[in-house]
Amino acid sequence: MKQLALLLGLVILGCRPASNEQASVSVPSGAEANQALSVQERRLLVAATIALPPAGLTPDSLPDPTQPGARMLAQYCVQCHALPSPAMHGAVDWPSVARRMWARIDKMRGDLGIATPSMAERSQLLNYLTSHALRVPENLPAGAGRAQFEETCSRCHVLPDPRIHSAPDWPVVVMRMERNMERMKVSGVTPEVAQRILGYLQMASAAPR
């Protein structure tokens, strides 16, 4: 039980307190922490830090930041990880992702000041996420690199519409996705494959709707 509490403290150490009355939590670090945890618990801790939203977004950079859903995203989701972009997932994926997050936050209710959204707030938040979700194409245009794009990018999310970015913007986006794949421990791609994907996206970005 002591080790389980320690693990929970380590996983949620970066959480933002919900109030100033939150009690402090003492968590060992370095070798002391490794000795306190079993191999299985250390593996669980590492797994808990993988596949989290990349840092960089601020509340003001969210789409329609004054909407209630945007404010709830910044209020509840950053308690345990970086602020996610609604475009991280497609509209069909957000309901299952949200249910998974709500199950976790419900289990941590009250621990380390974790606040949980009401049912009405969850509905507003989900509506916001799906309204600004990753835009998915009805049909991908044919072209060299399409197969590599479909196989590689579908590992982490639904395939985005190539027209969500212009041809000059896609190189930066592709580089950012490669960094995210590294951080999330997803198998990377060779420079040749990355170039084929980039070439396809730049070509497809100009395709008629």
Secondary structure, DSSP 4 states (H G I P E B T S, - for coil): -HHHHHHHHHHTTTPPPSSTTPPP-----HHHHHHHS-HHHHHHHHHHTSSPPPS---GGGSSSTTSHHHHHHHHHGGGTSPPPPGGGSBTTTHHHHHHHHHHHHHHTTTGGG-----HHHHHHHHHHHHHTSBP--SSPPP-TTHHHHHHHHTTTSPPPPGGGS-TTTHHHHHHHHHHHHHHTT-----HHHHHHHHHHHHHHTTS--
